[in-house]
Amino acid sequence: MRIPKDHFLLTTPIAHRGLHDAEQKIPENSYAAFSRAMQEGYAVETDARLTRDGKLILFHDDDLFRMTGVKGKTDDMTADELSELTLGGTGERIPLFAEFLQFIGGKIPLLIELKTGGNRKELVCKVIDSLKNYKGEFALQSFDPRLLWQVKKRAPQILRGQLGCFYEKFTPSRYVVKHMNLNAFTEPDFISYNIADLPYKPAQRKDTLLLGWTVRTEQEYGRVKNIVDNVIFENIRPPIKQI
């Protein structure tokens, strides 16, 4: 394992899409949520995807409705069109990836999920290029092993993680993700697995760091804290490890 013991993936709990809070009108993947994480000293997990015109934005869903109230697919719209939408009934707007990096400015670590869909090569190339001169700590992760393969080929020095979970419906690609079948080729530095499906032997391979997502209660944290090396969380405030 090439992750040192003082690396954020081992020491700093990771706020899922920022420290968002619907009751306080702080939507996920918003500057308000990222600001709150910075104030409290947590790392941030967020989602990178491409718009129709090839711009990188931070937005989890491939459908816009849940977060914006607008019907349509995220990658069917341009960055300018998306910039007109607001998140969760607030004044917050969908961040551009480059502006997000400037906003964070290396103050807290970042865990960036590469979202499946569209042109995989273009997505990976643009994320890597955007991070080329970034001074802060970061790592990349994805459910799609093909995206991790692109990262491995183009920037093997960047820490990369394979996301996984049990799926309700079977498809060949989901079978591969569940069982981590392509890890021998993509060589992830860490695995990020759904806590509802842990413990699970393929996700707990020797010498591979294991993150657990998404921990939402103290009870869930208590159950998994001795199974995983670190957590991706919402709602609670897990302790930051002192090195």
PyMOL commands that set and color helices and strands:
alter all, ss='L'
color gray80, all
select helices_A, chain A and resi 8-11+31-40+65-68+74-76+79-83+97-104+120-131+145-154+172-179+183-186+195-197+201-203+218-224
alter helices_A, ss='H'
color red, helices_A
select strands_A, chain A and resi 14-16+43-50+56-58+110-114+138-142+160-164+190-194+209-215+230-233
alter strands_A, ss='S'
color yellow, strands_A
deselect
rebuild
show_as cartoon
